[in-house]
Amino acid sequence: MSAENVTPASEAEDAVVETPVGQGSRVAEQDGAAVSEAVRRLEEEGDVAADYVEELLDIADLDGDIDIEVRDGRTYVSVVSEDHDERLDGLVGPDGRTLEALQELVRLAVLAATGHRSRLILDVCGHRERRNVALRTAAQAAVERVRAGEGPVHLEPMGAYERKIVHDVVADAGLTSESEGEGARRHVVISADD
């Protein structure tokens, strides 16, 4: 991308895009085509991921249905079971570590099939949604501790996706957060905005 196509964030709010008269619909069509291509690519990711996970379930002799959803610029693939086969919990593993590893394998399968890196999110029996709720609750409790004057609060180590959830909660609360540490010890520190 050339420098002339980049608008610094500080100027983005003031930027005005001028479109020659009569070309507005062409610009809208181009934007629509770009969005359609992005959605098509995400749907393709979902199809490849679903095939991979379905094959894995067959090999492991596990029952589960696969749901695919595209939202917020990501593909979400979920393994669901009406009667919750407890054997599916083995795909989550302790602290979700098996699920994280499986998600990386699915992303690699998508990369091999499409040639594009994937940011898809894999869930099994609602584990991620329950974890997201717990993360939001922990982040909100930490925000309250910081507001009560306890100083910076260090949360448990977590992966990048989970840290992003915490950072969003903290930003919405008007406080500051940053990630510290390396590797498996990387965690979020929440502090007052100084």
VOPAGU-2260 file (C-alpha; in pm, 1 decimal, decimal comma):
REM VOPAGU-2260
SITE   aa  ch    i         X         Y         Z
SITE  MET   A    0       0,0       0,0       0,0
SITE  SER   A    1     146,5     337,0     -91,4
SITE  ALA   A    2     167,6     616,5     162,3
SITE  GLU   A    3     -73,7     831,7     -33,2
SITE  ASN   A    4    -354,6     579,7      22,6
SITE  VAL   A    5    -315,2     580,9     400,5
SITE  THR   A    6    -499,6     832,8     615,3
SITE  PRO   A    7    -349,1     867,0     963,3
SITE  ALA   A    8    -598,2     782,3    1238,3
SITE  SER   A    9    -583,6    1137,8    1371,4
SITE  GLU   A   10    -696,8    1272,7    1034,2
SITE  ALA   A   11    -947,8     999,1     955,4
SITE  GLU   A   12   -1241,2    1177,8    1118,7
SITE  ASP   A   13   -1173,3    1495,9     920,4
SITE  ALA   A   14   -1109,8    1323,5     587,5
SITE  VAL   A   15   -1354,4    1395,7     307,3
SITE  VAL   A   16   -1382,4    1167,2       9,1
SITE  GLU   A   17   -1480,6    1349,2    -307,4
SITE  THR   A   18   -1655,5    1147,6    -573,2
SITE  PRO   A   19   -1702,3    1296,5    -920,2
SITE  VAL   A   20   -2065,8    1351,7   -1013,2
SITE  GLY   A   21   -2216,4    1041,7   -1168,6
SITE  GLN   A   22   -1956,7     803,9   -1026,7
SITE  GLY   A   23   -2113,0     747,6    -683,5
SITE  SER   A   24   -2289,2     428,9    -786,0
SITE  ARG   A   25   -1969,4     289,0    -938,9
SITE  VAL   A   26   -1782,5     349,8    -611,0
SITE  ALA   A   27   -2067,2     185,5    -417,9
SITE  GLU   A   28   -2055,6    -111,8    -655,8
SITE  GLN   A   29   -1680,3    -146,8    -603,7
SITE  ASP   A   30   -1722,8    -131,3    -225,8
SITE  GLY   A   31   -2006,1    -383,2    -247,4
SITE  ALA   A   32   -1793,1    -613,6    -462,4
SITE  ALA   A   33   -1508,3    -596,0    -209,8
SITE  VAL   A   34   -1747,2    -680,1      74,0
SITE  SER   A   35   -1899,4    -964,2    -127,7
SITE  GLU   A   36   -1551,8   -1104,4    -199,6
SITE  ALA   A   37   -1458,0   -1085,2     168,8
SITE  VAL   A   38   -1779,1   -1261,2     272,0
SITE  ARG   A   39   -1729,0   -1524,4       0,8
SITE  ARG   A   40   -1376,3   -1590,4     128,9
SITE  LEU   A   41   -1501,2   -1622,9     489,0
SITE  GLU   A   42   -1776,7   -1860,3     377,9
SITE  GLU   A   43   -1516,5   -2068,0     193,2
SITE  GLU   A   44   -1310,3   -2080,2     514,9
SITE  GLY   A   45   -1616,9   -2205,8     697,4
SITE  ASP   A   46   -1682,7   -2478,2     441,7
SITE  VAL   A   47   -1321,7   -2602,3     449,6
SITE  ALA   A   48   -1315,7   -2590,9     830,4
SITE  ALA   A   49   -1648,3   -2772,5     858,6
SITE  ASP   A   50   -1526,3   -3050,1     627,0
SITE  TYR   A   51   -1206,8   -3086,6     831,1
SITE  VAL   A   52   -1389,4   -3095,4    1165,4
SITE  GLU   A   53   -1653,7   -3334,6    1031,8
SITE  GLU   A   54   -1381,0   -3572,7     916,0
SITE  LEU   A   55   -1215,8   -3547,8    1257,9
SITE  LEU   A   56   -1545,9   -3626,6    1430,8
SITE  ASP   A   57   -1594,9   -3929,1    1203,8
SITE  ILE   A   58   -1243,8   -4060,3    1276,3
SITE  ALA   A   59   -1297,7   -4016,1    1651,9
SITE  ASP   A   60   -1647,9   -4168,0    1624,9
SITE  LEU   A   61   -1804,6   -3858,8    1782,6
SITE  ASP   A   62   -2149,3   -3721,3    1705,8
SITE  GLY   A   63   -2205,2   -3351,8    1655,8
SITE  ASP   A   64   -2351,4   -3105,0    1412,2
SITE  ILE   A   65   -2147,1   -2822,7    1266,4
SITE  ASP   A   66   -2275,9   -2466,8    1248,0
SITE  ILE   A   67   -2100,4   -2199,6    1042,6
SITE  GLU   A   68   -2153,7   -1828,2    1096,7
SITE  VAL   A   69   -1982,0   -1527,1     940,7
SITE  ARG   A   70   -1988,9   -1209,4    1149,0
SITE  ASP   A   71   -1761,7    -920,2    1239,0
SITE  GLY   A   72   -1510,7   -1015,1     970,0
SITE  ARG   A   73   -1456,1   -1366,6    1105,6
SITE  THR   A   74   -1579,8   -1716,6    1048,0
SITE  TYR   A   75   -1720,4   -1897,0    1351,5
SITE  VAL   A   76   -1742,8   -2276,6    1334,0
SITE  SER   A   77   -1924,1   -2452,6    1617,2
SITE  VAL   A   78   -1965,3   -2820,1    1698,3
SITE  VAL   A   79   -2301,2   -2863,3    1867,1
SITE  SER   A   80   -2488,2   -3161,9    2005,0
SITE  GLU   A   81   -2854,4   -3175,0    2102,5
SITE  ASP   A   82   -2799,3   -3438,4    2370,1
SITE  HIS   A   83   -2449,9   -3308,0    2461,9
SITE  ASP   A   84   -2226,8   -3606,5    2403,8
SITE  GLU   A   85   -1986,5   -3575,3    2698,0
SITE  ARG   A   86   -1714,0   -3725,2    2481,2
SITE  LEU   A   87   -1712,9   -3395,0    2288,7
SITE  ASP   A   88   -1572,3   -3233,0    2604,1
SITE  GLY   A   89   -1248,5   -3413,4    2518,6
SITE  LEU   A   90   -1217,6   -3174,5    2222,9
SITE  VAL   A   91   -1213,0   -2884,1    2469,9
SITE  GLY   A   92    -962,8   -3031,9    2715,2
SITE  PRO   A   93    -826,5   -2876,1    3033,0
SITE  ASP   A   94    -867,6   -2498,3    3030,9
SITE  GLY   A   95    -962,9   -2513,8    2661,4
SITE  ARG   A   96    -608,4   -2604,2    2555,7
SITE  THR   A   97    -716,3   -2893,7    2335,0
SITE  LEU   A   98    -971,6   -2667,3    2167,0
SITE  GLU   A   99    -700,7   -2403,8    2104,4
SITE  ALA   A  100    -475,3   -2667,5    1946,1
SITE  LEU   A  101    -761,4   -2802,0    1736,2
SITE  GLN   A  102    -846,4   -2449,0    1622,9
SITE  GLU   A  103    -486,9   -2403,5    1502,9
SITE  LEU   A  104    -505,7   -2731,7    1309,9
SITE  VAL   A  105    -830,4   -2618,7    1147,4
SITE  ARG   A  106    -671,8   -2284,5    1055,3
SITE  LEU   A  107    -378,6   -2471,6     898,0
SITE  ALA   A  108    -621,9   -2686,3     698,2
SITE  VAL   A  109    -790,0   -2368,0     572,4
SITE  LEU   A  110    -451,3   -2219,5     480,5
SITE  ALA   A  111    -354,3   -2535,4     291,6
SITE  ALA   A  112    -684,8   -2543,1     101,6
SITE  THR   A  113    -725,0   -2172,5      23,9
SITE  GLY   A  114    -377,3   -2023,0      42,4
SITE  HIS   A  115    -510,4   -1761,2     285,7
SITE  ARG   A  116    -443,8   -1729,0     658,3
SITE  SER   A  117    -757,2   -1766,6     865,7
SITE  ARG   A  118    -872,9   -1603,3    1187,8
SITE  LEU   A  119   -1164,3   -1841,1    1228,8
SITE  ILE   A  120   -1291,3   -1925,0    1574,5
SITE  LEU   A  121   -1374,7   -2285,4    1660,0
SITE  ASP   A  122   -1612,4   -2369,5    1943,6
SITE  VAL   A  123   -1732,4   -2698,5    2088,0
SITE  CYS   A  124   -2062,3   -2721,2    2277,5
SITE  GLY   A  125   -2064,1   -2351,6    2368,5
SITE  HIS   A  126   -1732,2   -2356,7    2557,8
SITE  ARG   A  127   -1606,5   -2032,2    2401,8
SITE  GLU   A  128   -1927,6   -1842,6    2470,0
SITE  ARG   A  129   -1920,7   -1949,5    2834,9
SITE  ARG   A  130   -1552,4   -1852,0    2852,2
SITE  ASN   A  131   -1625,8   -1513,7    2689,4
SITE  VAL   A  132   -1892,4   -1441,6    2951,4
SITE  ALA   A  133   -1649,0   -1539,2    3229,0
SITE  LEU   A  134   -1377,9   -1316,0    3078,2
SITE  ARG   A  135   -1613,1   -1018,5    3054,2
SITE  THR   A  136   -1719,7   -1073,9    3415,1
SITE  ALA   A  137   -1357,0   -1098,3    3535,4
SITE  ALA   A  138   -1260,8    -788,7    3336,1
SITE  GLN   A  139   -1551,8    -592,1    3480,6
SITE  ALA   A  140   -1458,0    -702,1    3834,3
SITE  ALA   A  141   -1098,7    -591,2    3770,6
SITE  VAL   A  142   -1224,5    -256,2    3639,9
SITE  GLU   A  143   -1419,4    -209,1    3963,7
SITE  ARG   A  144   -1109,6    -295,8    4170,0
SITE  VAL   A  145    -903,7     -36,8    3980,7
SITE  ARG   A  146   -1177,5     223,9    4026,7
SITE  ALA   A  147   -1180,8     142,6    4399,5
SITE  GLY   A  148    -814,9     242,2    4412,4
SITE  GLU   A  149    -649,2     -99,2    4430,0
SITE  GLY   A  150    -395,4       5,0    4167,0
SITE  PRO   A  151    -309,7    -196,4    3857,4
SITE  VAL   A  152    -478,8    -536,9    3837,3
SITE  HIS   A  153    -302,4    -829,2    3665,0
SITE  LEU   A  154    -531,2   -1092,5    3514,0
SITE  GLU   A  155    -445,4   -1456,8    3449,3
SITE  PRO   A  156    -244,2   -1544,9    3137,1
SITE  MET   A  157    -459,4   -1591,4    2827,8
SITE  GLY   A  158    -443,3   -1612,8    2450,1
SITE  ALA   A  159    -463,3   -1319,6    2210,7
SITE  TYR   A  160    -834,6   -1360,4    2132,7
SITE  GLU   A  161    -922,3   -1364,9    2503,4
SITE  ARG   A  162    -697,6   -1065,9    2575,6
SITE  LYS   A  163    -881,0    -875,5    2300,0
SITE  ILE   A  164   -1212,4    -940,8    2476,4
SITE  VAL   A  165   -1068,6    -802,9    2802,1
SITE  HIS   A  166    -912,9    -499,5    2630,2
SITE  ASP   A  167   -1253,2    -417,8    2475,5
SITE  VAL   A  168   -1431,2    -433,4    2813,7
SITE  VAL   A  169   -1165,8    -212,0    2972,9
SITE  ALA   A  170   -1176,8      41,0    2687,7
SITE  ASP   A  171   -1557,2      58,7    2713,2
SITE  ALA   A  172   -1513,7     133,9    3085,6
SITE  GLY   A  173   -1274,9     419,3    3006,4
SITE  LEU   A  174    -968,5     265,1    3170,2
SITE  THR   A  175    -633,0     155,9    3028,9
SITE  SER   A  176    -511,9    -197,1    2964,4
SITE  GLU   A  177    -201,4    -346,8    2814,9
SITE  SER   A  178     -63,3    -692,7    2756,9
SITE  GLU   A  179     251,9    -790,8    2944,7
SITE  GLY   A  180     469,4   -1099,6    2953,7
SITE  GLU   A  181     565,4   -1341,7    2681,8
SITE  GLY   A  182     435,1   -1668,8    2545,0
SITE  ALA   A  183     210,4   -1866,6    2778,2
SITE  ARG   A  184     261,0   -1603,6    3051,7
SITE  ARG   A  185     119,8   -1312,4    2847,3
SITE  HIS   A  186    -159,9   -1143,3    3042,1
SITE  VAL   A  187    -357,3    -819,3    3067,3
SITE  VAL   A  188    -282,2    -544,6    3319,1
SITE  ILE   A  189    -565,7    -299,7    3388,1
SITE  SER   A  190    -494,1      44,2    3531,4
SITE  ALA   A  191    -649,5     387,4    3568,7
SITE  ASP   A  192    -607,2     620,4    3273,5
SITE  ASP   A  193    -332,5     857,2    3389,7
